[in-house]
Amino acid sequence: MLRSKEPMSTHLATRRAITGLAISMSWCVASSTFAHDNPVADVITPTISPFDSRDYRVLTLDNGLQALLVSDPEADKAAASMNVRVGSAQDPDDLQGLAHFLEHMLFLGTEPYPQSDAYQGFISDNAGSHNAFTAQQDTNYFFDIEPSALPGALDRFSEFFLSPLFNADQLESERNIVHSEYMARIRDESRRENDVLNQLLNPANPTTGFAVGSRETLANPPEGEATLRERVIDFYHRYYDANVMNLAIVAPQSLDTLETWVVERFADIPDNGLSAPTIDVPLVDRDTLPRYIERQSLQDRRQLRFYFPIPDPIDEYRTKPTQLISHLLGDEGDGSLLAVLREAGLADALSAGVGRGDGNEALFTISISLTPRGAERLDDIEATLFAAIEQIREEGLAEWRYEEQKNLSEQAFRFQQHGAPQQEATRLAMSLSRYPVEDVQYAPYRMDGMDSERQQVYLDALTPDNMLRFYSAPDIESDTISPWFNTQWREQLPMQAGLALGGLALPEPNPFIASDLTLHSGQDERPTTLVEAPTFTAWHMLDSRFNTPSVEWRVSLQHPSASYSPEEAVLTRLLASWLNDSLNESLYPAWLAGQSFSAYAHARGITLSFSGWRDGQTPLIEQAIEQLKHADISPSAFERVRYQLQREWRNAPQSSLYGQASRALGEALLTPQWSTTELLDASHRMERQHLENFRKRFLDALYIDAMAVGNLDATLAKEQASLIRGALTPRLTREDIPTLHPLAVGDDSEILHPHSTREESLVLRYLQGRNQTVEEQALISVLAQWLDTPFYQQLRTEEQLGYIVNAGYSPLLEAPGIAFVVQSPDVKSDTIAKRMDAFKAAAGERLAALTDDELAAHRQAVHDRLRQRDTSLQGMANRYWRATALQEVVFDRREQLAALVLDVNVEALQALWPTLQSHQLDIRYDPGDAPSNITPYRDARSLLPTSTSH
C-alpha cells in the first residue's frame, strides 16, 4: 500500500534559514526563495553546453552543506544523490568494513520513520529505485522517484543524516547481509587482484584496507570495550558532517521550489567544523620497486598489467597532462602498441589510463589481455611497451595532438546527452565534491592548453625502475594467499631483458573528425516505414530532442540457419566477432572522433550497429559492408576470435551465479537456444574454411530489417537504406526466418540446475503467465510490483537469507512472468525454496484481503515506470529496435501496456494467482551440483499461447 505522507516533525518544520553562499547557475540570475533573508553573495554562470536548457543553482547552507539543484521541466523522474566525502579509507584498523556497514545501517530506520522498510517501501511504491555505494574516500546514497513524491522521499532521505536509529534489532541481520555481499563477490577477479595489490602497496596508506567487511571483521568487540553499535555511532559522529556532504537533485520542479525543500530538510544537519579527510601517505614505497608479481585467476584469462605510481592528476583537470599519454599508449590504430602485439599473436585487447587515485598519488596503469602465446613472452611485451613509451617521449607530445584531443573533447561536451536523472544526480554530486562549482559539468571535458612540463613529469614516471608488473593466469600456484579474497600469488625475480617488437608508429592526424555538426529541425513521434519490400524493410525516425547531430543505424542481417544448430550458432558468432576484429585498427580513429561500429550475433543472424555523427556515417557504412563481403579472413584473425569466444564460454561457469541461472531459464523456455557447453564443444570443430564457407552461405540468403533514428531527414535515410540494400542484395522474406518462441512451463513444478562452479547457493523461481497478451503483461507487471518490497523485506532484511534478494517482472520476449531470486553464501537452496513457499502462501492471504485503494499506488508506479522518457538517443533507438524483433512490429506497445496497467483490478489478480502457482519453474544451485541437461525439458514443452483463445 502507499505509505502516507506524514506531516513534518517539529524539528523538520523549524529549519534554519540559509546563510552564506547561494550561487545561481541558470542562464539568468534566478531569484532565491530566501533572498530577503540572505542576499546572494555571488552569481556564477557555469560552463555548460549551449544545448543544455536546464536551470542550475548551487546553495551553500549555513551548516556548510553544498547542494546543486537542477531544474529540468522535461524530466519524468526526480532524483537525488548525497555524496559524503568519507569512505573505507577511514575504517579503523580493528573494524575493517565499518564505513560500508554504516552505509547499510542508515537505511534501517530514523526517528520520524522508524520502520526498517519505511524508506525503501516509499520509494518502491512511487515508481522509484534506490541504492548506495561505499568507495575508498566517498559514500554515496541515491534514489529516483515519481516527481510528485519527491518531498516525501526527501523527508525520509534527509533523516539518514539527522536522526538515524542504528537500530540494535537490525545490527546482527545487517552484519549478515554485509557478509553475504562479501561472499557474493569473493570470486570476482577485479577484487581478487586488488586484494593482492593491496599487499604490495604501502600498508600505511589507508586505501589499502579491506573495504567490504565480513562477520569476522565486524564482530562484536570483547566485553568491556565499546560495542559494535557504539562504534558505528561514533564513526558516524566522527566523520559525517554537513561540511563533507554534497547533495545533487535533478527534478522537474522549479529552482525556487527545490531550494525551499532542501533548506527545510537539510539545514539542520550538524556542522561540527569537519573537513574531508586527506591522504598524505605515499601509495607506494618507491624503494620496493620494481616488482614482478604473478597471481592465480579463477577464470581462463591471462592478463598483464603495468602499474606506475604517479602524482594524482585530479587537481590538474584544466590541462589534463596525462590524457595525451593515455591516448597514445591506449591507441588501437595501425602501428599502435596493441596493433603490433595483435599482429604478433600476443594480445587481443589493451587499455591505458590513471586509476586508484587518493588525491595525493595514483597509479598509471597499462592493462593487456594476452593470448596463450603472449603469456609465454611477457618480457618481450614489456620491452615493446617501453619502446612505445620512448617513442612518445621523443616525438609524441606534439602540440597538434593535444589540440586534436581538445577539439574532440569540446565536440563531445557541446553535444553531451544527459543520462537518467538518477545517473545525473549521482554524477553531479560526485563532481561537486571534486571540482569547483563553475566546472561541475565541464571538468571532464576541459582542456585549457598543453602543459609540456607537467606532461614530462608524468612521462618520466613510466620507467622500468618505477614499475609494478602484475601477471595473472589460471596456472599460477603458490603457498602465499591474499587475506580476504583467497588469491594465490607469488613474487618473481626480474627475468632477462626482452626483445621489443618492431613496427611501432604514432597515429597520424585523425581523418574522421566531423565538420558538419548542424542540427536539423523536426521531430517524429515514433519510427515510420521508410522502405517496405518483401526482402527488405527499413524504418526511419527524425529526432532533434536530444540536441545532437547524431544517428543510430541498426541493420539486422537475418539467415534461416543462424541458430539451427550449435555449429551454425558458433559460426554466426565467429563471423560477427571477426568483422569487429578485422575493422578494429582502421576504425579506431573513427571511434575517437565520435563514430562507432559494432556487429553482434543473435538468434536470427547478425546486427550491424552504427552510432555517431551524421556527418561521415555513409562511408563508415560502406566500409563495414565491404569488409563483411570481401575481406580476407586470415588464419591469425580466425584463431584470435575463436580463442576469445572459447575463453568466454569456458569462463561461463565462473561468472555471476544469478547470470548463469538466468541463462538456464532462457535455455529452458526459449527455442532455439544453445548452452555454453554446446557452443564450446562445437567451436572446437570449426576451422577457418568453415567460416569462409558460412560467410558465403550467409550473405547469399538474407532477409534484412534496418532502422535509422536520429538527426537525419528521410531523404538521407532513404539514400543510406538503398546503399545497404544494394550492397547486400537480400533474397529472402521475413517468413523465411525462424522465430524465437517462448515455451510454456509445465503444470508440475520442475527443478533445473545451472552450469556453475560458484560457492554460493541460489534459487531463481519463475512463475509464468498464461499467455503472451498485453493484458496478461499488464496484470503480471502490477502483481510483481506489489510483491517486490515485501519479498525483499521478509527474505533479506528479516530472514537474512542473502545479499542478492529481489522479486520483479521478468518477461521472456512477450511471455510475462515473475522471477523471485535469492542468492546466499550459507543457506542451502532447499531452505531458500521453503522460505519462498512460506512467502507465497502469506502473499496469497494478503492478496485475498487486498483492496483496490491499496493496489492503486502499485498500478501507478508501474504506469509511471513504463511512461518514463528516453534519456539518450541510443537508448531510444535500442528500444524501438527491439520492437522489430517481435512477430508484430508495434512501436507504441509500451504506451498500450501503460494504459492497460491502470485498468488492473484486485479481482483479476486474485484470479491469476492460483494459475501462476501451477506454472512454476525453479532454477536451483548448491555448490557441487551437476548441471541439468536442459534439452529434454525444453523439447517436452509446447509453445506459450499468444492469445487467450488457446
Secondary structure, DSSP 8 states (H G I E B T S, - for coil): ---------HHHHS-----S-EEE-SSS----TTTTTS-----------TT---EEEEEE-TTS-EEEEEE-TT-SSEEEEEEES--GGG--TTSTTHHHHHHHHTTS-BSS--STTHHHHHHHHTT-EEEEEE-SS-EEEEEEE-GGGHHHHHHHHHGGGT-B---HHHHHHHHHHHHHHHHHTTT-HHHHHHHHHHHHS-TTSGGGS--S--TTTT----TTS--HHHHHHHHHHHH--GGGEEEEEEESS-HHHHHHHHHHHHTTS-----------S-SS-GGG-SEEEEEE-SSS-EEEEEEEEEE-GGGGTTT-TTHHHHHHHH--STTSHHHHHHHTTSEEEEEEEEE---SSEEEEEEEEEE-HHHHT-HHHHHHHHHHHHHHIIIII--HHHHHHHHHHHHHHHHT-----HHHHHHHHHHHHTTS-GGGTTTTTT------HHHHHHHHHT-SGGG-EEEEEETT---S-B-TTT--BEEEE---------S--------TT------------SS-EEEEEETTEEEEEEE--TT---EEEEEEEEE-TTTTSSHHHHHHHHHHHHHHHHHHHHHHHHHHHTTEEEEEEEETTEEEEEEEEESTTHHHHHHHHHHHHHH----HHHHHHHHHHHHHHHHHGGGS-HHHHHHHHHHHHHEES---HHHHHHHHTT--HHHHHHHHHHHHHS-EEEEEEEES--HHHHHHHHHHHHHHH-----GGGS---EEB---SS-EEE------SSEEEEEEEE-S---HHHHHHHHHHHHHHHHHHHIIIIIIT---SEEEEEE--BTTB-EEEEEEEESSS-HHHHHHHHHHHHHHHHHHHHT--HHHHHHHHHHHHHHHT----SHHHHHHHHHHHTTSSS--TTHHHHHHHHHTT--HHHHHHHHHHHHTSEEEEEE-TT-----HHHHHHT--B--SSTT-
